[in-house]
Amino acid sequence: MTDVLSAPKFGPRAITYPHPINHDWYDWPTFSDAEFERRHALVRGFMAEHDLDCLLVAGAAHLWDRGWANVRWITNYMGTMELDSFVIFPADGEPTLAILGLNARLPDRVTRSIFPDVRGALNTRTILVDRLDELGLHRGRVGIVNPTPYLSVSRDHWAALTGTYPEIEFAEFSDEFWKMRLVLSDEEVACLEEAARIGDATQVAVMEQLRPGMTEHDLFRIIYSTIASERGEIPCMVLAGSESMSSPTSGFQRPRPIGRTITPDDVLLMEVGARDPHGYEAQTGKAMVFSEPPPDYADLLDVMLEAYHRIVAELKPGCTAKELRAAGSIINERGYTIVAPLVHGVFNPIDAGPFVGTSHRPDKDVVLEPNMALCVEIHPCTTDIIKGVFMGDTYVITEDGARNINHRLEPKVYELG
């Protein structure tokens, strides 16, 4: 078996930028010193709670770059093309950011990190091993925060760590770390509000610009160009689609346009995860039709609105997955199914709770607290997923309820004449 730590195909063990950097040249979005102090105090508290000598926080470009969320939250770094990345956060000593070797050679990339120790490699396992050695951590307990709750770190990273340090206990975490982050700071809520403003602008732009005779490519162009003109972050999640209400072929929106022309008989399905420049995502999507819906679609839209308002009425501190699932049960009672969740977290971090209502995964329960945020997305479909409608918005939990931050457009069905 090849020794992954010495195989020459992986290049240098670590690359660092050897020249002075004028950080004032690069106007990357960031947060206040107090905000990062708050975050790092939470990390150190997490480490103390779990008796960790060091924490390795993984990140990469999963699911529209959401896999960066924890690395970005700690360091402010947002990479490009990374196969993998890690924050090495010791209980004693300075943190290190491990990224792609190319990016470690570029001053504008390096300066995004609030930590000066930025090292690059094609495969960062050598940086992990070497930094633990520098810290004198040859035994003890080291935590690994996986990039998502359903993925572990790569085999070669795991083999390098456990093979080099057999006396270290490596403990994996995912949900435990994400739950620590769910109550947002005021600075984070402000980012979500800006993301919601950008998302609302996309919906208004579609209403004003899209007309029958145009194509799905035009639909995506309108959404993406609006995000860019409103200074939102790209890439981000854009799911959209058009379907004939008399002869539909799919009840779910698409990540890429197909060669379809918009007709006066169409319903639009849109789920836009607009992001502010800091990467905070607020999802929205309003139900839009170009003509009066036929009875079957009118019923789907009626169920969608009823489920939406029932779930929103439950949003308040103390609410759990049980109440949210019960509120959305009208969809199944009326003979429809759901594919997407009824409620999910804001995906910063990825797959954060609550996560309620899908048929293909268990609920992820979270007791709601003030300053948590979530997306209500109602997506009733026929059981064959051929007919479907969608509406969703992002909410922030308040002291006695919830506040819709996608407030520019009323949650209703819009007919685009």
N, C-alpha and C positions, 0 to 999 in steps of 0.2 A: 504493500500500500504506500502511496506517495506521502512523504512528509509535507503536510500543507504549510508548515512554518518556514520551510527552506526551499520549496519549489520555486525555481527562478521565474516561471511564467507569471507569477504574481507581482514581480517587480520589487521596488525598495520596501523595506519594513515600515518606513515612515517618511513623509515629505513635509517640510515646513517652509513657510515663506520667509526668506532670509533678510528682507529689506524693511526699512521703516515704512509704516503705513500712516497716511494722513486720513484719519477717520472722518474729518470734516468734508472730504470730497464726496462721500457716499451717503446720500440721503435715504437710507433704509428706514422703514417704519420701526419703531421700538416702543418701549414702555418706560415708565419712570423708574428711578432707582428704588423707590419704596415698593413698587410692584414686584420687581425682581427679588428684593429682600423678602417679601411676603412669600413668594413662591419657593425660594430656597429654604426658608424656615419650614415650610410644609414638607419639603423633601427630607430635610434633616429629621423632622419629627417622624416621618414615615420610616426612616432608617432606624431610628431609636426604638420605635414600636416593634419592629421586626428584627432587632438585634443584628444589624448589618454593619459590616466594616466598610463596605463600598457598594455602590449601586451602579449597574450598567443599564442605561436606558436606550433601547433600540428604536430606530426609525428608518423609514424608507418611503418610496413614492407609491404607497398602496392607495387604491380607491380615490382617484383624483387628488393625490398628494395628501390625503388625510393622515397617512401613516407618519407624517412628520410631526404631528401635533405635540407629542410629549418632548421631543428634542427641541422643537421651536419654543415651547412654553418655558423650558429651563434656560436656553441659551440665546434665543432670538434668531438662531441660524435657520435658514431655509435653503436647502440645497437644490441642485439640479443633477439629474442623471445618476444619483447615488444608487449603487447596488445595495449598500447598507451604510448605516451610520450609528454612532453610539455617543452618549454622554457618559463619561467615567466620573462619577461623583463620589469621592472618598469621604468618610467620616472625618478624617484628619488629612488636610492637604488641599491643594487647589484642583478644581475640576479640569477635565480635558475633553475636548470635542474631537472625535474621530470621524473623518469624512472621506469622500473620494479624492484620490491623489491629485487629479487635475484641478479640482476646486481649491485645494490647499496651496496651489501655486498662483492663484488669482487674488489680488488684493481686495477687489470689490466683493468677492465671496467671503474671504476670511473676516473682513470687517463687520459682517453681519452678526458674528458671534460676540456676545458680551464677555466671553472668556478669552483671554489672550493665547492660551495653549491650544492651538488648533493644529492637528496633524492629519495627513492624508495618506491613503494607500488604496490600491485597487481592491483589496480585500482587507478590512480593518481588523482582522483577528490578530495580526502581529502587533498592532497598536495596543489592543486590549492586554495581551500577554506582557508586553514590555512595560506598560504603565503600572500594572499590578506589581511587577517586579520592582520598579522605581519606588513604589509606595511601601515596599517591604511586606506586601500581603501574600505570604506563602501558605498561610493557614487562616482559619476563621470562617466567616460567613459573608458571602457576596450575593446580592440580589440582582436578578435580571428582569427588567420590565420588557415583556415581549412587545413586538410592534403592533399586534392586534390581539384581542382575546382568543382568537382561533388559530393563530400562527405562532410557532416558536422561532427562536433564532436558528440560523442555518446550521447544518450538521458540522461544517468545518469550523465554525466559531465554537460550537459546543465541544468538539473534539480537541481543539487547540487549548481551550480553557481547562477542561477536565483532565486532559493529558499532561499539561504542564504543571497544574496545581492539584494533584490528587488529594491533598490535605485540606483544601478549601471546600466548604459546603456551598454549592451554588443553588439558590432558591429562586424559582420562577414566580413572577407576579404579572397580573394583567388588570383584572377588574379592581383589585385592591388599590392600585395606584390611581386608576381613573376615578374611582369614587371620591378619592381625596380632593379631586379638582372640581367636583360638580357644582359647588357653591361658588359662583363667580364674583370677582371683585367689581367695583364700579367701573374701573378701566376696561375690564372685559365686557361688561354689559354695554358700555358705550361703543365698543367695536361691533358687537352684535347689532346694535341699533343702526349703525352705519351700513352694515351688510344688508339689513332689512330694507333700508332706503334704496340701496342699489337694486335689490331684488324686485321691489315694487316698481322701480323705473322700467325694468324689463317687461313687466306685465302691461304697463301703460303703453310702452312702445309697440308691443305686439297688437294691442287693441287699436292703436292709431295707424299702424302701417301695414299690417298683413291683410290681404284681400284675396278672394277667389281668383284663380289664374296664376297666382304666385306659387312657389314650390316649398317643400320642406327645407330645402337649403336656404331659402329666404327667411323662414322662421328661425333657423339657427343663427343666420347672419344678424338678424335684428336683435336677438338675445345677446349674442357675444359682443356685437358692436356697442350695444347699450352698456354692458358691463365695463367695457374698456373706456367709453366716453365718460362714465361716472366714476372712473378711477378705481374700479374694483380689481381684485387680484385674478389673474388668469395664469394657468388653467383653474377651472372650478367645475363643479358638477352641473351639467345641463342635460336634462332628460326631456325630450319633447317629441311630439308626434301629432299627426292628423289622421282622422279616420272618418270614413263615410258613415253617417248614422243609419243609412238604409242598407249598406253592405259592408260592415266592418270586417277587418281581418285580425285586429289585435286590440286588446284592452289595456295595454301597457305602453308607456312612453319609451322612446328610444334614445340611446346615447349618441347616435349619429343619424343624420338625415338619410332618407331613401329617396329614390327618384320618383316622387309623387307630387302631383299638382293639387293645390288646395281647391276645393269645390264649395258651392253654396250649401251643400248638404253636410258639411264637416263639423265634427267636434274636435277641439284641441285638448290635448293632454300635455301639461307642462309641470315639471318639477325642477325648479331652478335653485341651486345651492349657491347663491351669490356670496362673495366674500369681500370683506373690507381689506385694506392693504396689509393688515396684521394677520390675515388668514382666518379670521373668525367667520363662520358660515351661518347664515340664516336662510332656511329654505322657505320657498313660497311657490304657489302656482294657483291661478284662478281658473275656474271652469269657464270655457268660452265656446260658443256655437255660432254658426253663421246663419241659422234659420231656426224656426220653431222646432223643438225636438219632437220626434214621433213618440207614441205612448211608451214604448219600451225604454227609450233613453230618458224620457220625462220621469219615469219611475226611478231609474238609476240616479238621476240628479236629485230627486226628492229624498231618497235614502241617504245620499251623500250629505246633503245639507242637514238633515235630521241628526245623523251620527256626529257630524262636526259640532253642532251646537250642544248636543248632549255631553260630548267629551269635554268641550271647553267649560261647561258648567261645573264639571268636577275638579277642574284645575285649581288647587289651593294647597297650602301647607298641610301635610299629613296624608294627602292622597296617595294611594298605592296602585299597583298594576291591577288588582282585583276590581277596583272601582272603574278604572279606565276601560278594562275589557268589558265589563257589564254595560257601560255606557255605549260602547260600540256594537253591542250584540244585535242591535236592530238590523244590521247588514245581513247577518246569517238568518235572522228571523224572517226577513223578507225574501229569502231564497237566493241570496248572492254570497259570494266569497270574497276574500281579500288575499292579496299577494304581498303587498307592502305592509309594514306595521301601521297600526293606528296612531301610535305615539312613539317617537324615538328622541334620543338626546341630540344635541346640536353637532355631533361629529367632530368636536374639538374638545376632547380627544375622540378618536375613531371608535365607533360602536359603544359610546358611553350610554348608560341608562338614563331614564327608563327606556325599555324596549318592549313594546306591548302589542300583541295581536296578530303576528304572522303565523301561518300554518306550518312553516318549515323550520321553526326554531323555538326554543323555550322562551317564555317571557323573562326579561331581566328586570327585576323589581327594584325600585328605589322609592323610598318615602320622600315625597317632595318637600323642599324647604325654600324659603325666600331666596331669591337670586339664583336659583337653578333655572335652566332654560331647556326648552324642548320644542320639537316640531309636532304639530297635529297634522297628520296627512291622511285624508279619507279617500279610499280608492276602491269602491265597490266594483266588482266584476261579475259577469256571468261565470258559471262554474267551469266553462271551457276557456275562459280568459280571452274571448273574442270581442265582447263588448265591455267597456269600462269607462269610468269617468274619474276625475281627480280634482281635489282641492286641498291645499295645505297652507299653513302659516306657522310662524315661530312665535312662541310665547315665553315670557319671563315671569316666574312665580313671584308674587308680591306677598305682603304680610297677610292679606285676607282673600287672595284670589290669584288672578293671572292677567297679564297685560300683553295684548297682541302688538308686537313691534312692527308687523307688516300692516300698518294701519291706513295706508294711503287709499287702498281699495277695500270696499266692503266685501265680506265673505258671502258672495252670492253667485248666481249664474249670469254671465254677460253674453248678450246676443249682439254680435257684430254685424250690423246690417250691411 
